Structures are given as C-alpha cells and as structure tokens.
Amino acid sequence: MYDVYIIESLQVGDWYKGFTEDYEKRFIQHNNGESTFTSTKRPCKLIFVQVFTSKQLALQQEKKLKHCNRKYLQWLIHQRINLLLDV
C-alpha cells in the first residue's frame, strides 16, 4: 500500500504534501526534523492520508495535490477518502 499525505506546520501554517509507504513513520520523521522542508517548521499535524494500491497512482495524486490551491485541499481533507476521518 502507498500513502499520499498532507501535514500542516503548526508554527507557520504551511502545508506539505508527500508520498510514502508508511505515513505514521514518515510523520514521526517530519516531527523529528528529519525532512528538509519541515525541519524548521515543526511541530506538524497530520491532516490528510489517502491510500493507494499502486505506487504509480499514489505518485500521480501527490503531484496533483502539489498543484492544487488551498481551498480545494481544505475541501479534500473533509472527504471520505481521508483515512484520518475514520480514526
């Protein structure tokens, strides 16, 4: 399984979109400063996870999300595809 995720910097409000095979592990890495983009913007909050069965589809979705505006992303995080809504 492959995950596309969005995290929010609680310090500056930026949103980071990424792709991984283990979103929980990757989120911990972001909050530990192990990611260049988020290392100076911690703490972070995980706000969206979408699961894919193929790496290709997940990478396509990640690329798409990186070009979407914030209004669309705000809408997206409240949709049923967000794994975090079931938690």
Secondary structure, 3 states (H helix, E strand, C coil): CEEEEEEEECCCCCEEEEEECCHHHHHHHHHCCCCCCCCCCCCEEEEEEEEECCHHHHHHHHHHHCCCCHHHHHHHCCCCCCHHHHC
